[in-house]
Amino acid sequence: MTNEAYRKCKTCRYCNHKDDIWVCVLEVRSTGPESSCDRYRPGCCENCSMYEGTMCRRTGEEKYELDVCTEYDPSGSV
C-alpha cells in the first residue's frame, strides 16, 4: 500500500506555501500541494529538515546529501 502523499509537493521541504499559494524553491515556479517535482528525491537527506550540511541532527551521523534515510516517512515527517 502506497502513501497518497508520496512524491507530492506537500511532503517536500523545498515547496513553500502561504494559504493557497505554493512555490517550488528548487525550480523557482508556482506549484500546488498535489504536484510533484522531477528534482525531488523522497527519503534523501537533502530533503530532510534534520539534515544540516553533512550531519544528521537526529542521529549525529555524517551523511551524504543523497543518502536515503531508513526512518523516512512519505507523509513528510522523519
ZAKE-825277 format. One record per residue: residue number from 1; residue in one letter; x, y, z of N, C-alpha, C in turn. Coordinates in nm, 4 decimals, decimal comma. Atoms other than C-alpha are relative to their C-alpha. Layout:
% ZAKE-825277
+-----+--------+----------+----------+----------+----------+----------+----------+----------+----------+----------+
: num : residu :      n.X :      n.Y :      n.Z :     ca.X :     ca.Y :     ca.Z :      c.X :      c.Y :      c.Z :
+-----+--------+----------+----------+----------+----------+----------+----------+----------+----------+----------+
: NUM :      A :        X :        Y :        Z :        X :        Y :        Z :        X :        Y :        Z :
...
+-----+--------+----------+----------+----------+----------+----------+----------+----------+----------+----------+
% end
This chain:
% ZAKE-825277
+-----+--------+----------+----------+----------+----------+----------+----------+----------+----------+----------+
: num : residu :      n.X :      n.Y :      n.Z :     ca.X :     ca.Y :     ca.Z :      c.X :      c.Y :      c.Z :
+-----+--------+----------+----------+----------+----------+----------+----------+----------+----------+----------+
:   1 :      M :   0,0839 :  -0,1173 :   0,0000 :   0,0000 :   0,0000 :   0,0000 :   0,0890 :   0,1244 :   0,0000 :
:   2 :      T :  -0,0812 :  -0,1206 :   0,0072 :   0,1494 :   0,3352 :  -0,1032 :  -0,0723 :   0,1170 :   0,0652 :
:   3 :      N :   0,0545 :  -0,1185 :  -0,0641 :   0,1022 :   0,6614 :   0,0774 :  -0,0397 :   0,1001 :  -0,1081 :
:   4 :      E :   0,0482 :  -0,0939 :   0,1021 :  -0,1055 :   0,9123 :  -0,1231 :   0,0816 :   0,1291 :  -0,0054 :
:   5 :      A :  -0,0823 :  -0,1205 :  -0,0037 :   0,1364 :   1,1927 :  -0,0205 :   0,1376 :  -0,0208 :  -0,0635 :
:   6 :      Y :  -0,1322 :   0,0324 :   0,0530 :   0,4390 :   1,0153 :  -0,1742 :   0,0321 :   0,0820 :  -0,1243 :
:   7 :      R :  -0,0508 :  -0,0829 :   0,1102 :   0,6386 :   1,2449 :  -0,4085 :  -0,0846 :   0,1235 :  -0,0283 :
:   8 :      K :   0,0817 :  -0,1200 :   0,0187 :   0,3951 :   1,5320 :  -0,3626 :   0,0706 :   0,1208 :   0,0615 :
:   9 :      C :  -0,0590 :  -0,1230 :  -0,0527 :   0,4948 :   1,8930 :  -0,3021 :  -0,0323 :   0,0197 :   0,1479 :
:  10 :      K :   0,0377 :  -0,0198 :  -0,1396 :   0,3103 :   1,8835 :   0,0286 :   0,0911 :  -0,0743 :   0,0976 :
:  11 :      T :  -0,0955 :   0,0688 :  -0,0870 :   0,5828 :   1,6490 :   0,1631 :   0,1433 :   0,0448 :  -0,0252 :
:  12 :      C :  -0,1350 :  -0,0454 :   0,0359 :   0,8804 :   1,8387 :   0,0174 :   0,0331 :   0,1297 :   0,0726 :
:  13 :      R :  -0,0354 :  -0,1216 :  -0,0740 :   1,0637 :   2,0943 :   0,2310 :   0,0390 :   0,1139 :  -0,0934 :
:  14 :      Y :  -0,0332 :  -0,1052 :   0,0953 :   1,1538 :   2,2882 :  -0,0875 :  -0,1238 :   0,0633 :  -0,0635 :
:  15 :      C :   0,1237 :  -0,0616 :   0,0472 :   0,7896 :   2,3668 :  -0,1611 :  -0,0582 :   0,0816 :   0,1147 :
:  16 :      N :   0,0489 :  -0,0904 :  -0,1034 :   0,6885 :   2,6694 :   0,0417 :  -0,1394 :   0,0479 :  -0,0365 :
:  17 :      H :   0,1335 :  -0,0496 :   0,0305 :   0,3342 :   2,7937 :   0,0763 :  -0,0506 :   0,0949 :   0,1065 :
:  18 :      K :   0,0743 :  -0,0891 :  -0,0886 :   0,1233 :   3,0641 :   0,2272 :  -0,1422 :   0,0008 :  -0,0525 :
:  19 :      D :   0,1398 :   0,0180 :   0,0410 :  -0,2502 :   2,9992 :   0,2166 :  -0,0053 :  -0,0922 :  -0,1219 :
:  20 :      D :   0,0138 :   0,0846 :   0,1194 :  -0,3238 :   2,8686 :  -0,1354 :   0,1111 :   0,0209 :  -0,1025 :
:  21 :      I :  -0,1089 :  -0,0273 :   0,0938 :  -0,0031 :   2,9975 :  -0,2993 :   0,1192 :  -0,0887 :   0,0351 :
:  22 :      W :  -0,1118 :   0,0928 :  -0,0181 :   0,2628 :   2,7268 :  -0,3387 :   0,1106 :   0,0337 :  -0,0987 :
:  23 :      V :  -0,1149 :  -0,0289 :   0,0851 :   0,6149 :   2,7837 :  -0,4758 :   0,1056 :  -0,1074 :   0,0202 :
:  24 :      C :  -0,1110 :   0,0958 :  -0,0037 :   0,8831 :   2,5269 :  -0,5617 :   0,1291 :   0,0812 :  -0,0015 :
:  25 :      V :  -0,1223 :  -0,0776 :  -0,0117 :   1,2086 :   2,6824 :  -0,4395 :   0,1085 :  -0,0541 :  -0,0934 :
:  26 :      L :  -0,1026 :   0,0595 :   0,0855 :   1,4264 :   2,4381 :  -0,6373 :  -0,0125 :   0,0430 :  -0,1452 :
:  27 :      E :   0,0224 :  -0,0332 :   0,1409 :   1,2690 :   2,5220 :  -0,9728 :  -0,0510 :   0,1426 :  -0,0195 :
:  28 :      V :   0,0486 :  -0,1376 :   0,0023 :   1,1511 :   2,8769 :  -0,8873 :  -0,1231 :   0,0107 :  -0,0899 :
:  29 :      R :   0,1243 :  -0,0002 :   0,0776 :   0,7989 :   2,8155 :  -1,0137 :  -0,1189 :  -0,0209 :   0,0928 :
:  30 :      S :   0,1231 :   0,0246 :  -0,0744 :   0,4416 :   2,8110 :  -0,8946 :  -0,0325 :  -0,1482 :  -0,0061 :
:  31 :      T :   0,0362 :   0,1412 :  -0,0048 :   0,3151 :   2,4706 :  -0,7898 :  -0,1232 :  -0,0166 :   0,0882 :
:  32 :      G :   0,1139 :   0,0271 :  -0,0865 :   0,0477 :   2,3059 :  -0,5775 :   0,0304 :  -0,1176 :   0,0891 :
:  33 :      P :  -0,0296 :   0,1075 :  -0,0956 :   0,0297 :   2,0602 :  -0,2880 :  -0,0014 :  -0,1393 :  -0,0610 :
:  34 :      E :   0,0085 :   0,1322 :   0,0625 :  -0,0571 :   1,7661 :  -0,5163 :   0,0956 :  -0,0173 :  -0,1180 :
:  35 :      S :  -0,0961 :   0,0071 :   0,1102 :   0,2092 :   1,8468 :  -0,7773 :   0,1247 :  -0,0753 :   0,0443 :
:  36 :      S :  -0,1276 :   0,0630 :  -0,0332 :   0,5447 :   1,6715 :  -0,7949 :   0,1101 :   0,0664 :  -0,0806 :
:  37 :      C :  -0,1157 :  -0,0646 :   0,0605 :   0,8946 :   1,7829 :  -0,8924 :   0,0985 :  -0,1079 :  -0,0435 :
:  38 :      D :  -0,0974 :   0,0972 :   0,0491 :   1,1449 :   1,5901 :  -1,1049 :   0,1272 :  -0,0014 :   0,0839 :
:  39 :      R :  -0,1217 :  -0,0091 :  -0,0795 :   1,4235 :   1,7085 :  -0,8748 :  -0,0208 :  -0,0461 :   0,1434 :
:  40 :      Y :   0,0294 :   0,0440 :  -0,1373 :   1,2523 :   1,5940 :  -0,5550 :   0,0362 :  -0,1471 :   0,0161 :
:  41 :      R :  -0,0420 :   0,1378 :  -0,0254 :   1,4133 :   1,2792 :  -0,4148 :  -0,0528 :  -0,0425 :   0,1357 :
:  42 :      P :   0,0575 :   0,0384 :  -0,1298 :   1,1891 :   1,1335 :  -0,1441 :   0,0952 :  -0,0872 :   0,0809 :
:  43 :      G :  -0,0820 :   0,0803 :  -0,0893 :   1,3781 :   0,9968 :   0,1526 :   0,1453 :   0,0410 :   0,0065 :
:  44 :      C :  -0,1400 :  -0,0425 :  -0,0001 :   1,7063 :   1,1693 :   0,0692 :   0,0252 :   0,1023 :   0,1096 :
:  45 :      C :  -0,0373 :  -0,0923 :  -0,1067 :   1,8890 :   1,3610 :   0,3389 :  -0,0171 :   0,1457 :  -0,0418 :
:  46 :      E :   0,0107 :  -0,1393 :   0,0432 :   1,8868 :   1,6779 :   0,1280 :  -0,1429 :   0,0541 :   0,0123 :
:  47 :      N :   0,1394 :  -0,0428 :  -0,0140 :   1,5058 :   1,6873 :   0,1609 :  -0,0481 :  -0,0040 :   0,1449 :
:  48 :      C :   0,0385 :   0,0168 :  -0,1400 :   1,5089 :   1,6402 :   0,5391 :   0,0384 :   0,1225 :   0,0827 :
:  49 :      S :  -0,0273 :  -0,1165 :  -0,0844 :   1,4842 :   1,9235 :   0,7905 :   0,1016 :  -0,0312 :   0,1098 :
:  50 :      M :  -0,0978 :   0,0392 :  -0,1020 :   1,7111 :   1,7253 :   1,0273 :   0,1429 :  -0,0074 :  -0,0563 :
:  51 :      Y :  -0,1310 :   0,0078 :   0,0654 :   1,9994 :   1,7329 :   0,7757 :   0,0598 :   0,1395 :  -0,0095 :
:  52 :      E :  -0,0686 :  -0,1285 :   0,0061 :   2,2494 :   2,0168 :   0,8128 :   0,1409 :  -0,0204 :  -0,0539 :
:  53 :      G :  -0,1318 :   0,0116 :   0,0622 :   2,5435 :   2,0291 :   0,5743 :   0,0360 :  -0,1438 :  -0,0280 :
:  54 :      T :  -0,0400 :   0,1399 :   0,0172 :   2,6965 :   1,6852 :   0,6179 :  -0,0427 :  -0,0852 :   0,1189 :
:  55 :      M :   0,0319 :   0,0675 :  -0,1252 :   2,5385 :   1,5882 :   0,9500 :  -0,1505 :  -0,0170 :   0,0201 :
:  56 :      C :   0,1390 :   0,0249 :  -0,0393 :   2,2108 :   1,4290 :   1,0601 :  -0,0130 :   0,0407 :   0,1468 :
:  57 :      R :   0,0178 :  -0,0452 :  -0,1386 :   2,0971 :   1,6157 :   1,3739 :  -0,0696 :  -0,1047 :   0,0856 :
:  58 :      R :   0,0735 :   0,1003 :  -0,0763 :   1,8731 :   1,3254 :   1,4743 :   0,0913 :  -0,1093 :   0,0525 :
:  59 :      T :  -0,0868 :   0,1111 :  -0,0391 :   2,1415 :   1,0561 :   1,4808 :   0,1424 :   0,0433 :   0,0333 :
:  60 :      G :  -0,1371 :  -0,0458 :  -0,0200 :   2,4614 :   1,2641 :   1,4885 :   0,0975 :  -0,0593 :  -0,0999 :
:  61 :      E :  -0,0854 :   0,0649 :   0,0999 :   2,5936 :   1,0639 :   1,1916 :   0,0318 :   0,0936 :  -0,1151 :
:  62 :      E :  -0,0350 :  -0,0727 :   0,1210 :   2,7789 :   1,2118 :   0,8975 :  -0,0711 :  -0,0674 :  -0,1168 :
:  63 :      K :   0,0782 :   0,0537 :   0,1122 :   2,5644 :   1,1701 :   0,5854 :   0,0294 :   0,0769 :  -0,1276 :
:  64 :      Y :  -0,0071 :  -0,0625 :   0,1318 :   2,5907 :   1,2402 :   0,2145 :  -0,1405 :   0,0462 :  -0,0353 :
:  65 :      E :   0,1330 :  -0,0576 :   0,0256 :   2,3030 :   1,4581 :   0,0866 :  -0,0943 :  -0,0913 :  -0,0773 :
:  66 :      L :   0,0866 :   0,0907 :   0,0764 :   2,1756 :   1,1814 :  -0,1455 :  -0,0236 :  -0,1337 :   0,0701 :
:  67 :      D :   0,0302 :   0,1206 :  -0,0776 :   2,1742 :   0,9118 :   0,1254 :  -0,1499 :  -0,0046 :   0,0283 :
:  68 :      V :   0,1422 :   0,0163 :  -0,0306 :   1,8259 :   0,7715 :   0,1872 :  -0,0131 :  -0,0443 :   0,1454 :
:  69 :      C :   0,0172 :   0,0269 :  -0,1425 :   1,7077 :   0,7688 :   0,5475 :  -0,0878 :  -0,1237 :   0,0218 :
:  70 :      T :   0,0785 :   0,1191 :  -0,0317 :   1,5848 :   0,4409 :   0,6926 :  -0,1265 :   0,0352 :   0,0782 :
:  71 :      E :   0,1150 :  -0,0452 :  -0,0767 :   1,3386 :   0,6404 :   0,9056 :  -0,0973 :   0,0807 :  -0,0852 :
:  72 :      Y :   0,0826 :  -0,0831 :   0,0889 :   1,1820 :   0,8080 :   0,6014 :  -0,1477 :  -0,0367 :   0,0040 :
:  73 :      D :   0,1443 :   0,0162 :  -0,0015 :   0,8071 :   0,8573 :   0,6216 :  -0,0573 :   0,0847 :  -0,1138 :
:  74 :      P :   0,0502 :  -0,0770 :   0,1160 :   0,6374 :   0,9585 :   0,2930 :  -0,1022 :   0,1074 :   0,0355 :
:  75 :      S :   0,0939 :  -0,1067 :  -0,0376 :   0,3905 :   1,1735 :   0,4870 :   0,0735 :   0,1286 :   0,0306 :
:  76 :      G :  -0,0777 :  -0,1208 :  -0,0165 :   0,6743 :   1,4189 :   0,5344 :   0,0660 :   0,0164 :   0,1352 :
:  77 :      S :  -0,0635 :  -0,0114 :  -0,1308 :   0,7832 :   1,3546 :   0,8901 :   0,1089 :  -0,1043 :   0,0132 :
:  78 :      V :  -0,1094 :   0,0942 :  -0,0216 :   1,1047 :   1,1899 :   0,9995 :   0,0050 :  -0,0347 :   0,1456 :
+-----+--------+----------+----------+----------+----------+----------+----------+----------+----------+----------+
% end
